[in-house]
Amino acid sequence: MYRDELNSYLSLVNQLDHNTTDDILEFNFESLKDWSSFHSIDYIKNWYRKQVDSSSMTVREIPLDKCDGWIVNSDKISHTSGEFFSVKGVEVKSKTREASGGWSQPIIEQVAKENPLDGGLSTDGGILGIIRKKFDGVPHYLLEAKFEPGNVNLVQFSPTLQATLSNMSAVHKGYKPHYLDYFLNTDEHKVHFSNWLCEDGGRLYNKRNLNMLIEVDKPIQIVNDNFIWMSLYQIRYLIKKYDWVNSHVRGIFSFI
């Protein structure tokens, strides 16, 4: 059904004079209807709410100087490992902003070091990646219900991989991010999108991440119950209706 209707759509659109590839046309076609082979939108909404209700994460505010492993001094706030990020002060002079006299503010700076996982390639950001896979010919996207201390409801739909260089290097002494190898070794996969996208410059200093969308043909093991396959229609529906989808997912799909 999906393939037949897609072919009819491509045949019709390709009669027009355009420069759009069939891949991009399929992304557009996916958005017209919920073709999911797994779950309805109602199931997805209930699944998300159960993730929120079952969260074991608790967050409480504490004094900065009580943050374990963090150094707070008059110059900056930084981690004892020299990794992750630091918070420093900047003074801004501007004639084009609403505060025409300028201002000063704290700003978060990502620690930029050589990535030991990609053959020494020097990068200054992390990887945000989504895996796409077709089931019965229908494309699905692997998203994670990710728990972060600053998230609304603590949980947001996030990319398959959302990792800084420090995460990839396991500086936190935990496990390396799930599905990392798929994005470090893309020779066997189709790369639909791979580009550096900048983050919010009002609070992050020169911060950017490598945003990726790859398509995998081989079977993929779902590592835990926080991951779920969703259709593009479902993802866009949730973006329109709720605040459950994080900015990284929205950024990756912005290329379509």
SEGU-747039 format. One record per atom (N, C-alpha, C): residue in three letters; z, x, y. Coordinates in steps of 0.05 Angstrom, whole numbers, padded with zeros to 5 digits, always signed. Atoms other than C-alpha are relative to their C-alpha. Example, Ala and Ser with C-alpha at 12.3 -4.5 7.8 and 13.67 -1.06 7.14 Angstrom:
! residues 2
Ala+00000+00018-00024/Ala+00156+00246-00090/Ala+00000+00018+00024/Ser-00001-00016-00024/Ser+00143+00273-00021/Ser+00014-00015+00022/
***
This chain:
! residues 256
Met+00000+00017-00024/Met+00000+00000+00000/Met+00000+00017+00025/Tyr-00002-00017-00023/Tyr+00021+00053+00050/Tyr-00026+00016+00004/Arg+00024-00017-00002/Arg-00037+00099+00035/Arg-00025-00016+00007/Asp+00023+00017-00006/Asp-00088+00043+00036/Asp-00001-00008+00030/Glu-00001+00009-00028/Glu-00065+00017+00104/Glu-00002+00024+00019/Leu+00004-00024-00017/Leu-00060+00088+00132/Leu-00029+00008+00002/Asn+00028-00007+00000/Asn-00131+00103+00111/Asn-00017-00020+00018/Ser+00014+00020-00017/Ser-00155+00038+00144/Ser+00006+00006+00030/Tyr-00008-00006-00028/Tyr-00117+00057+00208/Tyr-00015+00025+00009/Leu+00013-00024-00007/Leu-00146+00127+00208/Leu-00030-00004+00004/Ser+00028+00006-00003/Ser-00216+00101+00197/Ser-00006-00015+00026/Leu+00004+00016-00025/Leu-00209+00052+00255/Leu+00003+00018+00024/Val-00005-00016-00024/Val-00179+00101+00304/Val-00020+00023+00003/Asn+00019-00022-00001/Asn-00227+00157+00286/Asn-00028-00008+00009/Gln+00025+00009-00012/Gln-00284+00114+00311/Gln+00000+00004+00030/Leu-00003-00005-00028/Leu-00257+00128+00380/Leu-00004+00030+00006/Asp+00003-00028-00008/Asp-00271+00192+00418/Asp+00027+00011+00008/His-00027-00010-00006/His-00205+00229+00414/His+00002+00028-00012/Asn-00005-00027+00010/Asn-00177+00298+00400/Asn+00025+00002-00016/Thr-00025+00001+00015/Thr-00117+00276+00360/Thr-00005+00006-00030/Thr+00002-00006+00028/Thr-00107+00304+00290/Thr+00009-00023-00017/Asp-00009+00021+00019/Asp-00098+00259+00229/Asp+00030+00002-00004/Asp-00029-00002+00003/Asp-00027+00287+00223/Asp+00015-00015+00022/Ile-00013+00014-00023/Ile-00008+00262+00292/Ile-00005-00030-00002/Leu+00006+00029+00003/Leu-00043+00195+00278/Leu+00019-00012-00022/Glu-00018+00010+00021/Glu+00000+00188+00215/Glu+00028-00004+00011/Phe-00026+00003-00012/Phe+00063+00200+00255/Phe+00001-00026+00016/Asn+00001+00025-00015/Asn+00041+00143+00301/Asn+00000-00024-00019/Phe+00002+00022+00019/Phe+00024+00099+00242/Phe+00027-00006-00013/Glu-00027+00003+00012/Glu+00093+00111+00210/Glu+00018-00017+00018/Ser-00018+00013-00019/Ser+00126+00084+00273/Ser-00005-00030+00003/Leu+00008+00028-00004/Leu+00091+00016+00268/Leu+00016-00019-00018/Lys-00013+00018+00020/Lys+00130-00010+00207/Lys+00020+00017-00016/Asp-00019-00014+00016/Asp+00189+00008+00164/Asp-00011+00002-00029/Trp+00011-00004+00026/Trp+00157+00038+00102/Trp+00019+00013-00020/Ser-00019-00015+00017/Ser+00221+00067+00072/Ser+00000-00009-00029/Ser-00001+00005+00029/Ser+00222+00073-00003/Ser+00029-00002-00010/Phe-00028-00002+00009/Phe+00298+00078-00004/Phe+00018-00021+00012/His-00021+00016-00012/His+00338+00038+00047/His-00011-00018+00022/Ser+00006+00018-00022/Ser+00334-00020+00095/Ser+00015+00010+00025/Ile-00015-00008-00025/Ile+00356-00012+00168/Ile+00029-00010-00002/Asp-00028+00010+00003/Asp+00417-00055+00152/Asp+00016+00018-00017/Tyr-00014-00019+00017/Tyr+00435-00007+00097/Tyr+00007+00025+00015/Ile-00005-00024-00016/Ile+00428+00052+00144/Ile+00023-00004+00019/Lys-00021+00006-00019/Lys+00473+00019+00196/Lys+00027-00001-00014/Asn-00026+00001+00015/Asn+00527+00004+00144/Asn+00008+00027-00010/Trp-00006-00027+00010/Trp+00521+00074+00115/Trp+00012+00017+00022/Tyr-00010-00015-00023/Tyr+00532+00104+00184/Tyr+00029-00008+00006/Arg-00027+00010-00006/Arg+00593+00060+00197/Arg+00020+00010-00021/Lys-00017-00010+00021/Lys+00622+00081+00129/Lys+00006+00030+00004/Gln-00004-00028-00005/Gln+00612+00154+00148/Gln+00021+00003+00022/Val-00020-00001-00021/Val+00652+00142+00212/Val+00028-00007-00010/Asp-00026+00009+00010/Asp+00707+00104+00176/Asp+00013+00019-00020/Ser-00010-00018+00021/Ser+00713+00156+00121/Ser+00005+00028+00010/Ser-00003-00027-00011/Ser+00716+00216+00168/Ser+00029+00010-00003/Ser-00027-00013+00002/Ser+00774+00263+00153/Ser+00005+00018+00024/Met-00004-00017-00023/Met+00764+00300+00219/Met+00017-00014+00021/Thr-00017+00009-00023/Thr+00817+00292+00273/Thr-00003+00020+00022/Val+00003-00018-00023/Val+00811+00320+00343/Val+00022-00007+00020/Arg-00019+00005-00021/Arg+00866+00328+00394/Arg-00003+00023+00021/Glu+00002-00020-00021/Glu+00866+00365+00460/Glu+00025+00018+00000/Ile-00021-00020-00001/Ile+00907+00429+00464/Ile-00005+00019+00023/Pro+00005-00019-00021/Pro+00917+00482+00518/Pro-00020+00022-00008/Leu+00020-00020+00006/Leu+00861+00533+00522/Leu+00012+00025-00013/Asp-00012-00025+00010/Asp+00909+00591+00509/Asp+00012-00004-00028/Lys-00010+00005+00027/Lys+00929+00557+00443/Lys-00023-00001-00020/Cys+00023+00000+00019/Cys+00858+00560+00413/Cys+00001+00026-00016/Asp-00002-00022+00018/Asp+00865+00605+00353/Asp-00026+00016-00001/Gly+00023-00017+00002/Gly+00817+00664+00354/Gly-00016+00003+00026/Trp+00014+00000-00026/Trp+00796+00654+00427/Trp+00017+00015+00021/Ile-00013-00015-00021/Ile+00812+00700+00485/Ile-00005-00013+00027/Val+00003+00012-00026/Val+00825+00669+00552/Val+00011+00019+00021/Asn-00009-00018-00021/Asn+00827+00715+00612/Asn-00015-00008+00026/Ser+00012+00007-00026/Ser+00805+00715+00685/Ser-00030+00004+00001/Asp+00029-00006+00000/Asp+00735+00740+00667/Asp-00016-00021-00015/Lys+00015+00019+00017/Lys+00714+00693+00611/Lys+00018-00009-00023/Ile-00012+00009+00025/Ile+00734+00655+00549/Ile-00019+00008-00022/Ser+00017-00010+00021/Ser+00707+00688+00485/Ser+00014+00001-00026/His-00012-00001+00026/His+00718+00692+00411/His+00006+00029-00008/Thr-00008-00027+00008/Thr+00753+00751+00379/Thr-00021+00015-00016/Ser+00021-00012+00016/Ser+00693+00763+00334/Ser-00023+00011+00017/Gly+00023-00007-00017/Gly+00646+00772+00393/Gly-00024-00017-00005/Glu+00022+00018+00008/Glu+00604+00716+00364/Glu+00003-00027+00013/Phe+00000+00028-00009/Phe+00591+00642+00376/Phe-00009-00003+00029/Phe+00007+00003-00028/Phe+00593+00632+00452/Phe+00023+00009+00017/Ser-00021-00006-00020/Ser+00632+00649+00515/Ser-00003-00019+00023/Val+00000+00016-00025/Val+00650+00611+00578/Val+00005+00019+00023/Lys-00003-00017-00023/Lys+00640+00648+00643/Lys-00005-00016+00025/Gly+00004+00014-00025/Gly+00637+00631+00716/Gly-00026+00009+00014/Val+00024-00007-00015/Val+00574+00629+00759/Val+00003-00012+00028/Glu+00001+00011-00027/Glu+00564+00620+00834/Glu-00030-00006+00005/Val+00027+00009-00004/Val+00502+00581+00853/Val-00006-00004+00029/Lys+00009+00005-00027/Lys+00464+00582+00918/Lys-00027-00015-00002/Ser+00024+00016+00003/Ser+00411+00529+00928/Ser-00005-00016+00026/Lys+00008+00016-00023/Lys+00372+00495+00984/Lys-00014-00026-00009/Thr+00015+00023+00010/Thr+00340+00443+00938/Thr+00017-00020-00015/Arg-00017+00019+00014/Arg+00399+00411+00903/Arg+00017-00016+00020/Glu-00015+00018-00017/Glu+00444+00356+00930/Glu+00024+00014+00013/Ala-00020-00017-00012/Ala+00499+00407+00941/Ala-00013+00024+00014/Ser+00018-00020-00013/Ser+00457+00446+00991/Ser+00015+00026+00007/Gly-00014-00024-00006/Gly+00512+00495+01006/Gly+00006+00017-00025/Gly-00006-00014+00025/Gly+00516+00516+00933/Gly+00027-00008-00012/Trp-00025+00006+00014/Trp+00574+00513+00885/Trp+00006+00022-00021/Ser-00007-00018+00022/Ser+00611+00551+00831/Ser+00009-00018-00024/Gln-00007+00016+00024/Gln+00624+00528+00759/Gln+00003+00018-00024/Pro+00001-00013+00026/Pro+00640+00549+00689/Pro-00026-00007-00014/Ile+00024+00005+00015/Ile+00580+00555+00642/Ile+00002+00013-00027/Ile-00001-00010+00028/Ile+00572+00565+00567/Ile-00024+00018-00005/Glu+00022-00019+00006/Glu+00532+00626+00545/Glu+00001+00005-00030/Gln+00003-00005+00029/Gln+00507+00632+00473/Gln+00000+00030-00004/Val+00001-00028+00006/Val+00521+00700+00443/Val-00026+00006-00014/Ala+00027-00006+00010/Ala+00452+00730+00431/Ala+00000+00027-00014/Lys+00000-00025+00015/Lys+00449+00782+00376/Lys-00024+00000-00019/Glu+00022-00002+00019/Glu+00397+00806+00326/Glu+00007-00016-00024/Asn-00004+00017+00023/Asn+00389+00757+00270/Asn-00003+00016-00026/Pro+00002-00016+00024/Pro+00405+00792+00205/Pro-00014-00014-00023/Leu+00012+00016+00022/Leu+00372+00737+00164/Leu-00030-00001+00001/Asp+00029+00003-00002/Asp+00300+00743+00188/Asp-00014+00027+00004/Gly+00013-00026-00001/Gly+00284+00816+00180/Gly+00004+00015+00026/Gly-00005-00014-00025/Gly+00314+00838+00246/Gly-00014-00012+00024/Leu+00013+00013-00023/Leu+00276+00790+00290/Leu+00021-00006+00021/Ser-00019+00005-00021/Ser+00313+00788+00356/Ser-00005-00028+00012/Thr+00002+00028-00011/Thr+00327+00716+00377/Thr+00024-00005+00018/Asp-00022+00006-00017/Asp+00371+00684+00428/Asp+00008-00030-00003/Gly-00006+00028+00004/Gly+00382+00616+00397/Gly+00002-00006-00030/Gly-00003+00008+00027/Gly+00394+00577+00334/Gly-00025-00014-00010/Ile+00022+00015+00012/Ile+00350+00535+00289/Ile+00008-00029-00003/Leu-00003+00029+00003/Leu+00344+00459+00292/Leu-00024-00009-00016/Gly+00022+00006+00017/Gly+00302+00435+00234/Gly+00003-00025-00016/Ile+00000+00024+00016/Ile+00283+00371+00199/Ile-00020+00004-00023/Ile+00018-00001+00023/Ile+00253+00367+00129/Ile-00013-00027-00003/Arg+00016+00024+00005/Arg+00198+00316+00117/Arg-00010+00002-00029/Lys+00010+00000+00028/Lys+00179+00296+00046/Lys-00011-00028-00006/Lys+00012+00025+00007/Lys+00134+00242+00018/Lys+00009-00009-00028/Phe-00008+00013+00025/Phe+00159+00194-00036/Phe-00019-00023-00004/Asp+00020+00021+00005/Asp+00105+00150-00067/Asp-00020+00000+00024/Gly+00019-00003-00022/Gly+00061+00176-00010/Gly+00011-00007+00027/Val-00012+00008-00026/Val+00109+00152+00044/Val+00017+00022+00011/Pro-00017-00021-00011/Pro+00139+00204+00091/Pro+00028-00009+00006/His-00028+00005-00006/His+00215+00207+00096/His+00011+00026+00012/Tyr-00012-00022-00015/Tyr+00260+00252+00137/Tyr+00029+00003-00008/Leu-00027-00005+00009/Leu+00325+00284+00114/Leu+00018+00006+00024/Leu-00019-00003-00022/Leu+00380+00274+00166/Leu+00028+00002-00011/Glu-00028-00003+00008/Glu+00454+00290+00163/Glu+00017-00016+00019/Ala-00022+00012-00017/Ala+00513+00249+00188/Ala+00019+00023+00005/Lys-00014-00025-00006/Lys+00544+00309+00223/Lys+00025-00006+00016/Phe-00025+00003-00014/Phe+00616+00312+00244/Phe+00004+00023+00019/Glu-00005-00020-00021/Glu+00628+00349+00310/Glu+00022-00010+00018/Pro-00023+00009-00016/Pro+00691+00347+00353/Pro-00007-00014+00026/Gly+00008+00013-00025/Gly+00653+00325+00415/Gly-00018-00024-00003/Asn+00019+00023+00005/Asn+00610+00271+00382/Asn+00013-00027+00007/Val-00008+00028-00002/Val+00614+00198+00401/Val+00005-00009-00029/Asn-00008+00009+00027/Asn+00650+00167+00340/Asn+00004+00023-00019/Leu-00002-00025+00016/Leu+00655+00240+00315/Leu-00025+00005-00017/Val+00023-00003+00018/Val+00591+00228+00275/Val-00026-00007+00014/Gln+00027+00005-00011/Gln+00518+00232+00297/Gln-00021+00007-00022/Phe+00023-00008+00017/Phe+00453+00231+00258/Phe-00012+00025+00012/Ser+00008-00026-00008/Ser+00431+00303+00262/Ser-00022+00011-00017/Pro+00022-00011+00017/Pro+00374+00347+00237/Pro+00010+00010-00027/Thr-00008-00011+00026/Thr+00373+00373+00166/Thr+00015+00026+00003/Leu-00013-00026-00006/Leu+00392+00441+00194/Leu+00006+00000+00029/Gln-00009-00003-00028/Gln+00432+00450+00258/Gln+00019+00024+00000/Ala-00016-00024+00004/Ala+00456+00522+00262/Ala-00006+00021+00022/Thr+00003-00023-00018/Thr+00469+00578+00311/Thr-00003+00025-00018/Leu+00001-00025+00015/Leu+00459+00651+00291/Leu+00027+00006-00013/Ser-00026-00005+00011/Ser+00534+00656+00281/Ser+00005-00017-00025/Asn-00002+00017+00024/Asn+00531+00597+00233/Asn-00015+00012-00023/Met+00017-00011+00021/Met+00474+00629+00194/Met+00012+00025-00012/Ser-00013-00025+00009/Ser+00513+00694+00189/Ser+00027-00005-00012/Ala-00026+00007+00011/Ala+00575+00656+00166/Ala+00023+00015+00012/Val-00021-00013-00015/Val+00618+00688+00219/Val+00026-00015-00003/His-00024+00017+00002/His+00666+00629+00211/His+00013+00002-00027/Lys-00012-00005+00027/Lys+00680+00654+00139/Lys-00004-00024-00019/Gly+00006+00022+00018/Gly+00653+00589+00110/Gly-00027+00004-00014/Tyr+00026-00002+00013/Tyr+00588+00574+00073/Tyr-00022+00000+00020/Lys+00023+00000-00017/Lys+00520+00585+00102/Lys-00011-00029+00001/Pro+00009+00028-00002/Pro+00486+00521+00127/Pro-00019-00008-00023/His+00017+00011+00021/His+00453+00476+00076/His-00029+00000+00009/Tyr+00029+00001-00004/Tyr+00377+00481+00070/Tyr-00011+00022+00019/Leu+00008-00021-00018/Leu+00374+00544+00113/Leu-00025+00014-00010/Asp+00022-00015+00010/Asp+00325+00579+00067/Asp-00027-00014+00004/Tyr+00025+00015-00004/Tyr+00273+00524+00076/Tyr-00012+00007+00027/Phe+00010-00005-00027/Phe+00267+00542+00150/Phe-00003+00030+00005/Leu+00004-00029-00003/Leu+00273+00618+00142/Leu-00025+00009-00016/Asn+00022-00007+00017/Asn+00219+00620+00088/Asn-00019-00024-00002/Thr+00017+00023-00002/Thr+00164+00571+00106/Thr-00027+00003-00013/Asp+00026-00005+00011/Asp+00106+00602+00068/Asp-00009-00022-00019/Glu+00008+00021+00020/Glu+00108+00547+00015/Glu+00000-00028+00012/His-00002+00027-00013/His+00116+00490+00065/His-00020-00003+00023/Lys+00017+00006-00023/Lys+00073+00457+00117/Lys+00018-00002+00025/Val-00016+00000-00025/Val+00100+00470+00187/Val-00015-00018+00020/His+00012+00018-00020/His+00084+00410+00232/His+00007+00008+00028/Phe-00009-00007-00027/Phe+00123+00437+00291/Phe+00020+00023-00001/Ser-00019-00022-00002/Ser+00158+00502+00309/Ser-00003+00011+00028/Asn+00002-00009-00028/Asn+00174+00517+00381/Asn+00028+00002+00012/Trp-00025-00002-00014/Trp+00230+00540+00426/Trp+00002-00022+00021/Leu-00005+00020-00020/Leu+00260+00483+00467/Leu+00026+00007+00013/Cys-00024-00007-00015/Cys+00311+00493+00522/Cys+00020-00022+00000/Glu-00021+00019-00001/Glu+00378+00460+00526/Glu+00009-00005+00029/Asp-00009+00008-00026/Asp+00417+00431+00585/Asp+00008+00024+00017/Gly-00006-00023-00017/Gly+00416+00484+00640/Gly+00023-00004+00019/Gly-00022+00005-00017/Gly+00472+00450+00678/Gly+00027+00009-00012/Arg-00025-00008+00013/Arg+00525+00470+00627/Arg-00004+00023-00020/Leu+00006-00022+00019/Leu+00489+00521+00582/Leu-00018+00021+00013/Tyr+00014-00022-00014/Tyr+00465+00589+00606/Tyr-00023+00011-00017/Asn+00023-00010+00015/Asn+00394+00606+00583/Asn+00000-00007-00029/Lys-00003+00008+00028/Lys+00405+00567+00519/Lys-00026-00014-00009/Arg+00023+00012+00013/Arg+00347+00550+00474/Arg+00003+00001-00030/Asn-00001+00001+00029/Asn+00337+00533+00401/Asn-00029-00002-00011/Leu+00026+00003+00013/Leu+00278+00539+00353/Leu+00000-00026-00015/Asn+00002+00027+00011/Asn+00260+00467+00337/Asn-00023+00000-00021/Met+00019-00001+00022/Met+00223+00457+00271/Met-00001-00027-00015/Leu+00004+00022+00019/Leu+00193+00401+00229/Leu-00018+00010-00022/Ile+00016-00010+00023/Ile+00170+00423+00160/Ile-00003-00021-00021/Glu+00005+00020+00021/Glu+00141+00384+00102/Glu+00002+00015-00027/Val-00005-00012+00026/Val+00164+00401+00031/Val-00011-00018-00022/Asp+00012+00015+00022/Asp+00127+00381-00032/Asp+00018+00000-00025/Lys-00016-00002+00025/Lys+00176+00405-00086/Lys+00025-00017+00002/Pro-00025+00016+00000/Pro+00238+00366-00107/Pro+00022+00013+00016/Ile-00021-00010-00016/Ile+00297+00373-00061/Ile+00027-00013-00009/Gln-00026+00010+00008/Gln+00369+00366-00083/Gln+00017-00008+00025/Ile-00017+00009-00021/Ile+00414+00325-00037/Ile+00028+00012-00005/Val-00024-00017+00006/Val+00475+00371-00030/Val+00026-00016+00002/Asn-00024+00016-00002/Asn+00526+00318-00010/Asn-00006-00027+00012/Asp+00004+00028-00009/Asp+00536+00246+00013/Asp-00004-00002+00030/Asn+00004+00001-00029/Asn+00528+00265+00087/Asn-00030-00001+00007/Phe+00029-00001-00005/Phe+00452+00270+00079/Phe-00013-00026-00010/Ile+00013+00024+00007/Ile+00404+00212+00076/Ile-00030+00002+00008/Trp+00029+00001-00007/Trp+00328+00201+00074/Trp-00005-00025+00017/Met+00006+00022-00018/Met+00303+00157+00131/Met-00030+00001+00007/Ser+00028+00002-00010/Ser+00235+00133+00154/Ser+00000+00005+00030/Leu+00002-00004-00029/Leu+00209+00150+00223/Leu+00005-00025+00016/Tyr-00005+00025-00013/Tyr+00210+00077+00241/Tyr+00030-00005+00003/Gln-00029+00003-00001/Gln+00285+00075+00224/Gln+00013+00018+00021/Ile-00011-00019-00019/Ile+00300+00137+00265/Ile-00005-00010+00029/Arg+00006+00009-00027/Arg+00264+00110+00326/Arg+00014-00027+00007/Tyr-00015+00025-00005/Tyr+00297+00042+00318/Tyr+00029+00006+00008/Leu-00028-00007-00007/Leu+00366+00074+00320/Leu+00002+00013+00027/Ile+00000-00012-00027/Ile+00347+00115+00381/Ile-00001-00021+00021/Lys+00003+00022-00020/Lys+00327+00051+00417/Lys+00025-00017+00002/Lys-00021+00021+00001/Lys+00387+00009+00396/Lys+00028+00012+00003/Tyr-00028-00010+00002/Tyr+00447+00056+00389/Tyr+00001+00029+00012/Asp-00004-00028-00009/Asp+00477+00122+00411/Asp+00009+00018-00023/Trp-00008-00014+00025/Trp+00481+00148+00340/Trp-00017+00024-00007/Val+00019-00021+00007/Val+00423+00197+00340/Val+00003+00023+00021/Asn-00006-00021-00020/Asn+00437+00265+00371/Asn-00025+00011+00014/Ser+00022-00009-00017/Ser+00395+00300+00423/Ser-00019+00019-00015/His+00017-00019+00014/His+00368+00352+00373/His-00022-00015-00016/Val+00020+00016+00014/Val+00334+00299+00330/Val-00021-00010+00020/Arg+00019+00011-00021/Arg+00304+00268+00393/Arg-00018+00022+00010/Gly+00017-00023-00010/Gly+00280+00337+00416/Gly-00022+00007-00020/Ile+00019-00008+00020/Ile+00245+00353+00351/Ile-00023-00020-00001/Phe+00021+00021+00002/Phe+00207+00286+00350/Phe-00014-00003+00027/Ser+00014+00003-00026/Ser+00188+00294+00424/Ser-00028+00011-00001/Phe+00026-00011+00000/Phe+00127+00333+00403/Phe-00022-00019-00009/Ile+00019+00020+00010/Ile+00095+00271+00372/Ile-00013-00015+00023/
***
